[in-house]
Amino acid sequence: MKELSNFFRYTKPITWVILVLALILIIHHSYSQRGNMESHQQDLPVVGLTIGDSFEQVRSQSSYHFKVKSLLESDLIVVKQPFIFKYINKKHHFSLPPGLFLGISINREHVTYVHVFPHLRYINLEEMLTLLRTLQQLFKQSGWQVSHIYHSLEEVRAQFTDTKEDILGFQEWQNSQGDEIYIELEKGWEADEILPKLSGRNEDYFTVRVVINNTKIFRQYRGLD
């Protein structure tokens, strides 16, 4: 947990603003198209990477077409169309459920961390709990180990229904190579707010954010060591 706190301390607040604003706009727009997206998941482009990969490696491992022509020393690449995210690690590889938003942080032309939202629209509480069970099984089967539990599934339900929390940490995972996964949950809209009303669903809306990083690699390419 201490390493994760240090990791986020070095990220720029403006990055979070860009990610959140883009996510709201993208997933809001997706409601008018979600049926079509969900029926053609097998045709979605793949973004494949491992923390520490060069951007050229990411291009070669992905079927998604990156339009980036040049990179700044510190850059953020945003994928804002439906995709499949694959973590290409020889020992601990996995593929997440189809997602609609992905942020890739690049430093010195190498991937230092990623933010993946592995769902195609806002999801309700039951859908979120089902997704969390899927992620738990997926990471376990891929050889990752739970390193910290913030809340159990039962506690997540209680926190979002009884205590009206907006943001919760769920779990942290790690592998033998120092890669870390952090899962964060956020209530984006309450049932009586504008987006649920417009979409005809009288329920709270949530997002699940999967953050993947490696503290050593992050510090290396940020020039912190």
C-alpha positions in Angstrom: 0.0 0.0 0.0 2.9 2.3 0.8 4.4 1.7 -2.7 1.0 2.4 -4.3 0.7 5.7 -2.4 4.2 6.7 -3.6 3.3 5.8 -7.2 0.2 8.1 -7.2 2.0 10.9 -5.5 4.2 11.3 -8.6 1.3 11.4 -11.1 0.0 14.8 -12.3 -3.5 15.9 -11.1 -4.3 17.2 -14.6 -4.0 13.6 -15.9 -6.9 12.6 -13.6 -9.0 15.5 -14.8 -8.5 14.5 -18.4 -9.3 10.9 -17.7 -12.5 11.6 -15.7 -13.9 14.1 -18.1 -13.2 11.9 -21.1 -14.7 8.9 -19.4 -18.0 10.7 -18.6 -18.4 11.9 -22.2 -17.4 8.6 -23.8 -19.6 6.3 -21.6 -22.5 8.8 -21.8 -22.4 8.6 -25.6 -22.1 4.8 -25.5 -25.7 4.4 -24.3 -27.0 5.1 -27.7 -24.7 2.5 -29.3 -24.2 -0.2 -26.6 -26.4 -2.9 -28.3 -24.3 -2.8 -31.4 -21.0 -2.8 -29.5 -22.0 -5.7 -27.3 -23.0 -7.9 -30.3 -19.7 -7.4 -32.1 -17.2 -7.9 -29.3 -15.2 -10.5 -31.3 -14.3 -7.8 -33.8 -12.9 -5.3 -31.3 -9.3 -4.2 -31.7 -6.8 -5.4 -29.2 -4.4 -3.3 -27.1 -1.6 -5.5 -25.9 1.2 -4.4 -23.6 3.3 -5.0 -20.5 4.5 -2.3 -18.1 7.9 -1.2 -19.3 7.2 -1.9 -23.0 8.4 0.6 -25.5 5.6 2.3 -27.4 6.8 0.6 -30.6 6.3 -2.7 -28.9 2.8 -1.7 -27.9 2.1 -0.9 -31.6 3.4 -4.2 -32.8 1.5 -6.2 -30.2 -1.8 -4.4 -30.8 -4.4 -4.5 -33.6 -5.7 -1.1 -32.4 -4.5 1.6 -34.7 -2.7 4.3 -32.7 -2.8 7.7 -34.4 0.1 9.1 -32.4 2.9 10.4 -34.6 5.3 11.6 -31.9 5.6 11.4 -28.2 6.5 13.9 -25.5 8.9 12.9 -22.8 5.9 12.5 -20.5 2.7 11.7 -22.4 -0.7 10.2 -22.0 -2.4 8.1 -24.8 -6.1 7.7 -24.5 -8.1 4.9 -26.3 -11.7 6.0 -26.5 -13.4 3.4 -28.5 -14.4 -0.2 -27.7 -11.3 -2.5 -27.3 -9.9 -5.6 -25.7 -7.0 -5.1 -23.3 -4.4 -7.8 -23.1 -1.6 -7.8 -20.6 1.2 -9.6 -22.5 3.4 -11.1 -19.8 4.9 -14.6 -20.3 4.1 -15.7 -16.8 1.1 -13.6 -15.8 -0.8 -12.7 -19.0 -4.6 -12.1 -19.1 -7.3 -10.4 -21.2 -9.8 -8.1 -19.6 -13.5 -7.9 -20.5 -14.3 -5.5 -23.4 -13.7 -1.9 -22.3 -14.5 1.6 -23.6 -11.8 3.7 -22.0 -8.1 3.2 -21.6 -5.3 5.6 -20.5 -1.7 4.7 -21.1 1.0 6.8 -19.4 4.2 7.1 -21.4 7.6 8.3 -20.1 10.7 8.3 -22.3 8.7 6.3 -24.8 7.9 3.5 -22.4 4.7 2.4 -20.7 4.8 3.3 -17.0 1.2 2.7 -15.9 -2.2 2.1 -17.4 -5.8 2.8 -16.4 -8.4 0.4 -17.8 -12.2 0.6 -17.5 -13.2 -3.0 -18.5 -16.9 -2.4 -19.3 -18.7 -0.8 -22.3 -21.0 1.5 -20.3 -21.8 2.5 -16.8 -22.9 -0.5 -14.7 -25.3 -0.9 -11.8 -24.2 -2.4 -8.4 -25.1 -6.0 -9.2 -23.2 -5.8 -12.6 -20.2 -4.3 -10.8 -20.1 -7.1 -8.2 -20.3 -9.7 -11.0 -17.4 -7.9 -12.8 -15.3 -7.9 -9.6 -15.8 -11.7 -9.2 -14.8 -12.1 -12.8 -11.6 -10.0 -12.3 -10.7 -11.9 -9.1 -10.9 -15.3 -10.9 -9.1 -13.9 -13.9 -6.1 -12.6 -11.9 -6.0 -15.7 -9.7 -5.9 -18.0 -12.8 -3.1 -15.9 -14.3 -0.8 -16.4 -11.3 -1.3 -13.0 -9.5 -1.5 -12.9 -5.7 -3.7 -10.7 -3.6 -1.5 -8.3 -1.7 -4.1 -6.1 0.0 -7.8 -6.2 0.5 -9.6 -2.9 1.1 -13.1 -4.2 1.1 -14.8 -7.6 0.6 -17.6 -7.9 -2.0 -20.1 -7.8 0.9 -18.5 -4.7 2.3 -18.6 -3.0 -1.2 -22.3 -3.6 -1.3 -22.8 -2.3 2.1 -20.6 0.8 1.7 -22.4 1.9 -1.5 -25.9 1.2 -0.3 -25.8 1.9 3.5 -23.1 4.5 4.0 -23.5 6.2 0.5 -19.7 6.1 -0.3 -18.7 7.5 -3.7 -15.2 5.9 -4.2 -13.8 2.7 -2.7 -10.5 0.8 -3.1 -11.3 -2.9 -3.6 -8.1 -5.0 -3.9 -4.4 -4.9 -4.9 -2.7 -7.8 -6.7 1.0 -8.4 -7.5 3.0 -10.8 -9.6 6.5 -12.2 -9.3 8.0 -9.5 -11.5 6.9 -6.6 -9.4 3.9 -5.6 -11.4 0.9 -4.4 -9.4 -2.8 -4.1 -10.0 -5.1 -1.8 -8.1 -8.9 -1.9 -8.4 -10.9 1.2 -7.6 -14.7 1.6 -7.7 -16.6 4.8 -8.1 -20.3 5.7 -8.1 -20.5 8.1 -11.0 -24.2 8.9 -10.9 -27.0 8.4 -8.4 -30.4 7.1 -9.5 -32.1 10.4 -9.3 -29.5 12.3 -11.4 -29.7 13.3 -15.0 -27.9 10.4 -16.8 -29.9 7.6 -15.2 -33.1 9.5 -15.8 -32.2 10.1 -19.5 -31.3 6.4 -20.0 -34.4 5.2 -18.3 -32.6 3.2 -15.6 -33.6 4.1 -12.1 -30.4 3.0 -10.4 -27.0 4.2 -9.4 -24.2 4.0 -12.0 -20.7 2.8 -11.3 -17.3 2.4 -12.9 -14.5 0.0 -12.2 -11.0 1.2 -12.8 -8.1 -1.2 -13.1 -4.7 0.4 -12.6 -1.6 -1.6 -13.5 1.9 -0.3 -12.6 5.4 -1.4 -11.5 7.0 1.0 -9.0 10.5 0.2 -10.1 9.8 0.7 -13.8 7.8 3.9 -13.1 10.7 5.4 -11.1 13.2 4.3 -13.8 11.5 6.0 -16.7 10.4 9.1 -14.6 14.1 9.6 -13.7 13.4 9.3 -10.0 16.2 6.8 -9.2 
